[in-house]
Amino acid sequence: MNPPQSDVVSVELHPIDEEKELGHFACMTINRPDKLNALNSEVMASIKAVCAWMEEQDSVRVLVVTGAPPNPPPEGKRAKPHAFVAGADITEFIGADVDSIRKRFTDNAVEAIWNLTKPTIAMVDGFALGGGCEIACSCDIRVSSDRSTYGTPEINLGLIPGYGATQRLERLVGYGKAHEMVMTGDMVPAEEAHRIGLTNHVVSPGELEATVFAMARRIGSKSSHTLAVGKRTVRAALDVGLSEGIGVELDEFSQIFASEDQEIGVRAFVNRETAEWKHR
């Protein structure tokens, strides 16, 4: 049950219900605060390890992804800003060629988060730029503090996003706004991110963890079997047209009636009882 840990990524388990054995949710923290939690090869490998571990743990129902807060500054020095992830570690790009970059960006950690069958929540406090924006977009839900900022500034380095933002942003914020973000590199503050659909909620920094953890517990208390079906079905809307997607939903909805949790849930509702899920 012990989650993988490293110097740059830590994982804490939190009970979904303090009184009942209802499983856990995991909070994965990217921990390079002196580098604004920038993504390097070690971070990416550690994230992939956590995602592989998550898929094997039936009792861990939800993954929260966040960045470490800044360390206290030395006396007389200004504190570093808060960051979810301020981007990729650009020093690792120096001297890279086409083949090495293709290898690095194929089967990467952002796709590992995206491909998890379990619900994921990005808990964003501070900068979510470049690869950080892409990690946030790879999660199913984003909750942000009001001091957070999103952006894809790669254009300022003569680059474009490489971890899927050109595709996921378009689906989240629309064709025009995605172009604007990619082509200007401008930052989007939290309230604007909420207005355009880039983040689900904006709260104060002091409320962020409680808000996200309450959501993780609420989601994690549902049938994990049904959550996986729901996630798979909503994701189909990204890949197929409306008519075909409705067919996918019908197939998934029908198959749920072969599950134990469907019968448990319906009977509990009719009898005004609390459902005791079997998660199958």
C-alpha positions in Angstrom: 0.0 0.0 0.0 3.0 2.3 0.5 3.1 4.8 -2.4 6.3 5.4 -4.2 8.3 8.4 -2.9 11.3 10.3 -4.2 13.3 13.4 -3.5 11.1 15.3 -6.0 7.7 13.8 -5.7 5.9 12.8 -2.5 2.6 11.1 -2.0 0.3 11.2 1.0 -2.8 9.1 1.6 -5.9 10.5 3.2 -8.9 8.6 4.4 -12.1 9.2 2.5 -14.1 8.6 5.7 -12.5 8.8 9.1 -15.0 6.4 10.6 -15.5 3.7 7.9 -13.1 1.8 5.7 -14.1 3.5 2.5 -10.7 3.7 1.0 -8.3 6.7 0.4 -7.4 9.4 -1.9 -3.8 10.2 -2.7 -2.2 13.7 -2.9 0.9 13.8 -5.1 3.1 16.8 -4.5 5.8 17.9 -7.0 8.6 19.0 -4.7 11.2 21.3 -6.3 10.2 24.6 -4.6 13.5 26.2 -5.2 12.9 25.7 -8.9 9.2 26.6 -8.7 8.5 22.9 -9.1 9.8 22.8 -12.6 9.6 19.5 -14.4 12.8 17.6 -15.0 13.5 14.0 -16.0 13.5 12.8 -12.3 10.1 14.5 -11.6 8.6 13.0 -14.8 9.8 9.5 -14.0 8.5 9.8 -10.4 5.1 10.9 -11.6 4.9 7.9 -14.0 5.7 5.6 -11.1 3.0 7.1 -8.9 0.4 6.7 -11.8 1.4 3.1 -12.3 1.0 2.5 -8.5 -2.4 4.2 -8.5 -3.8 1.8 -11.0 -2.8 -1.1 -8.9 -4.4 0.2 -5.7 -8.1 -0.6 -5.5 -8.6 1.3 -2.3 -7.0 4.5 -3.6 -9.9 6.1 -5.4 -8.8 9.7 -6.4 -5.5 11.4 -7.3 -4.9 15.0 -6.3 -1.9 16.7 -8.0 -0.2 19.8 -6.5 3.1 21.6 -6.2 5.1 22.3 -3.0 4.9 25.8 -1.5 8.0 27.9 -1.5 10.6 27.4 1.3 11.0 30.2 3.8 13.5 32.7 2.4 16.8 33.4 4.1 16.8 36.5 6.3 16.7 39.6 4.2 15.8 37.8 1.0 12.4 38.0 -0.8 10.2 34.9 -0.7 9.8 33.0 -4.0 6.3 33.0 -5.5 3.9 30.1 -5.1 3.9 27.7 -8.0 1.9 24.7 -9.0 4.5 23.9 -11.7 6.2 26.8 -13.4 7.1 24.8 -16.5 9.7 22.3 -17.8 13.3 22.5 -16.7 14.6 24.3 -19.8 18.2 23.5 -19.0 17.5 19.9 -20.1 16.7 21.2 -23.6 20.1 22.5 -24.3 21.8 20.4 -27.0 18.7 18.3 -27.5 18.0 17.0 -31.0 14.8 15.9 -32.8 15.2 12.2 -31.8 16.0 12.8 -28.2 13.1 15.2 -27.8 10.7 12.8 -29.5 11.8 10.0 -27.1 11.5 12.3 -24.1 8.0 13.5 -25.0 6.6 10.1 -26.1 4.9 8.1 -23.3 5.5 10.9 -20.9 4.2 11.7 -17.4 1.5 14.1 -18.5 0.0 11.3 -20.6 0.3 9.0 -17.6 -1.9 11.3 -15.6 -4.3 11.8 -18.5 -4.6 8.0 -19.0 -5.4 7.2 -15.4 -8.7 5.4 -15.1 -9.4 7.1 -11.7 -10.5 10.7 -11.2 -7.8 13.3 -10.9 -7.9 16.8 -9.5 -5.3 19.5 -10.0 -4.9 21.7 -6.9 -3.3 24.8 -8.4 -1.7 27.5 -6.2 0.4 29.9 -8.1 2.1 29.6 -11.4 0.8 26.8 -13.8 2.9 27.7 -16.8 4.1 25.6 -19.7 4.4 22.0 -18.5 2.5 23.0 -15.4 -0.5 24.2 -17.4 -0.3 20.9 -19.3 -0.3 18.8 -16.1 -3.3 20.8 -14.9 -5.1 20.3 -18.2 -4.3 16.5 -18.1 -6.4 16.3 -14.9 -10.1 15.8 -14.9 -10.9 18.8 -12.6 -8.9 21.9 -11.8 -9.4 24.0 -8.6 -7.3 27.1 -8.2 -6.3 29.7 -5.6 -7.1 33.3 -6.6 -3.3 34.0 -6.8 -2.9 31.3 -9.6 -1.9 32.1 -13.1 -2.1 29.8 -16.2 -0.2 30.2 -19.4 1.7 28.6 -22.3 4.7 30.8 -22.7 6.7 28.4 -24.9 6.3 30.7 -27.9 8.7 33.1 -26.1 11.4 30.4 -26.4 10.7 29.6 -30.0 8.7 26.6 -29.0 5.2 25.3 -28.8 3.6 23.2 -26.0 4.8 19.6 -26.2 2.8 17.8 -23.5 -0.6 18.1 -25.2 -1.7 21.7 -24.4 -2.4 22.5 -28.1 -5.0 19.8 -28.0 -6.4 19.9 -24.5 -6.6 23.7 -24.3 -8.7 23.9 -27.4 -11.2 21.4 -25.9 -11.3 23.3 -22.6 -11.3 27.0 -23.7 -12.2 26.9 -27.4 -10.3 27.4 -30.7 -9.8 31.1 -30.5 -8.7 31.4 -26.9 -6.4 28.4 -27.3 -4.7 30.1 -30.2 -4.4 33.3 -28.2 -2.7 31.6 -25.3 -0.3 29.5 -27.5 0.6 32.4 -29.9 1.0 35.3 -27.4 2.3 33.4 -24.4 0.3 35.7 -22.3 -0.6 34.6 -18.7 -4.2 34.1 -17.7 -5.1 35.0 -14.1 -7.3 32.7 -12.0 -10.6 34.6 -12.4 -10.2 34.8 -16.2 -9.2 31.1 -16.2 -12.5 30.4 -14.4 -14.5 32.5 -16.8 -13.2 30.7 -19.9 -13.5 27.2 -18.4 -9.8 26.5 -17.7 -10.4 26.0 -14.0 -13.5 24.7 -12.3 -13.3 26.7 -9.1 -11.4 29.7 -7.7 -11.0 30.0 -3.9 -8.7 31.8 -1.5 -5.3 30.2 -0.8 -6.5 29.4 2.7 -9.5 27.5 1.4 -7.8 25.6 -1.4 -6.7 22.4 0.3 -9.9 22.0 2.3 -12.0 22.6 -0.9 -10.0 20.1 -2.9 -9.8 17.4 -0.2 -13.6 17.7 0.4 -14.2 17.2 -3.3 -11.7 14.2 -3.4 -13.5 12.6 -0.5 -16.9 13.2 -2.0 -15.9 11.7 -5.3 -14.0 8.8 -3.6 -17.1 7.8 -1.7 -18.8 6.8 -4.9 -18.6 3.4 -6.6 -15.1 3.2 -8.1 -16.5 1.0 -10.8 -19.1 3.5 -11.8 -16.6 6.4 -11.6 -14.3 4.6 -14.1 -17.3 4.1 -16.5 -18.3 7.7 -16.2 -14.8 9.0 -16.8 -14.4 6.7 -19.8 -17.7 7.8 -21.2 -17.1 11.6 -20.8 -13.6 11.1 -22.4 -15.3 9.6 -25.5 -16.8 13.0 -26.2 -13.3 14.3 -27.0 -12.6 11.6 -29.5 -15.9 10.9 -31.4 -18.8 12.9 -32.8 -22.1 13.5 -31.0 -24.1 10.7 -32.5 -21.3 8.2 -32.0 -20.7 9.5 -28.5 -24.4 9.0 -27.6 -24.0 5.4 -28.8 -20.9 5.0 -26.5 -23.0 6.3 -23.6 -25.8 3.9 -24.3 -23.4 1.0 -24.4 -21.7 2.0 -21.2 -25.0 2.8 -19.4 -26.5 -0.6 -20.5 -23.4 -2.5 -19.3 -23.7 -0.9 -15.8 -26.8 -3.0 -15.3 -24.5 -6.1 -15.2 -22.7 -4.6 -12.2 -23.3 -5.2 -8.5 -23.0 -1.5 -7.6 -25.9 -0.6 -9.9 -28.3 -2.8 -8.0 -26.9 -1.7 -4.7 -27.3 1.9 -5.6 -30.8 1.7 -6.9 -32.0 -0.4 -4.0 -30.4 2.0 -1.5 -32.1 4.9 -3.1 -35.5 3.3 -3.1 -35.1 2.2 0.5 -33.7 5.5 1.5 -30.5 3.9 2.8 -26.8 4.7 2.3 -25.3 2.6 -0.5 -22.5 0.2 0.6 -20.6 -0.2 -2.6 -18.8 -3.4 -3.7 -16.8 -1.4 -6.3 -17.7 -3.9 -9.0 
